């Protein structure tokens, strides 16, 4: 169904080269990022009051852009396996289907590779929650599945130069954000399984009938190309949203709330820890926010919309506002009740209404 090796080959071939840097400088960057990741672990735990003194078994990998591609293809392959098996069963074993499958798999592999090549130059770091271990890509072995923390060195160097900020401060600032994600999943044992369950429920609702899927793609293309009447419903949605069923949109609402919480919490933590350990944090935050808002180019903004990446940017903003408002009202320990169970996670509506979440989760029974 997907030629994964071709996806890796395509992305690796198309990926843009990183910034010019000497071998000695590259080694120094890698070593510093590893040190910052270790130091960040202590800062994040102290600030969030999450986790214990136990050493994480989830590795920190400093990678280049092709390394990020390989890691993400391995993760996609694992996560999408149930859906692809279902589609393969639906297709059947006929010779004609086998030929179509081979051709379709290569087309999909090329498309996925093109998408990953675009993203590989933009991601600074990533906690891979559903990471299968491989000889060149180790992963954690914690019960319920381990993960790994990726830091994409050339992208970090590129952005720190583009923003003209202190490189040592910026590298630590990035590590604080990504280490928060690692702490979220290692300190909250049920979170990974809950997130995987929601994603699998989303995939299970995928209509595997090719004609139906093509009709949705056609509708999406018409909408994005201006083929729908102005003001018609769905006109402002991304391609990702337009190919979803109503049931998937409901699941996506829950997933959006969780991702907004996780991303907003990470932003809140790195800014909370920052003033004590990152002297130029105010300058970094201001310049980085401006970069997020405007994008690198008009093409970048168009691709963001097409792929739904503008929604990702809203998650940072809305989630951080939620976390800040809750902490201001009930303190860090009060906020940490969000990690009690799936029932205490905020809904999509509560992300925009922190007081509503506080009232629901912290309500008390009158004597």
Secondary structure, 3 states (H helix, E strand, C coil): CCCHHHHHHHHHHHCCCCCCCCHHHHHHHHHHHHHHHHHHHHHHHHHHCCCCCCCCCCEEEEECHHHHHHHHHHHHHHHHHHHHHHHHHHHCCCHHHHHHHHHHHHHHHHHHHHHHHHHCCCCCEEEECCCCCECCECCCCCCCCCCEEEEEHHHHHHHHHHHCCCHHHHHHHHHHHHHHHHHHHHHCCCHHHHHHHHHHHHHHCCCCCHHHHHHHHHHHHHHHCCCCCCCCCCCCCCHHHHCCCHHHHHHHHHHHHHHHHHHHHHHHHHHHHHHHHCCCHHHHHHHHHHHHHHCCCHHHHHHHHHHCHHHHHHHHHHHHHHHHHHHHHHHHHHHHHHHCCHHHCCCHHHHCCHHHHHHHHCCCCCC
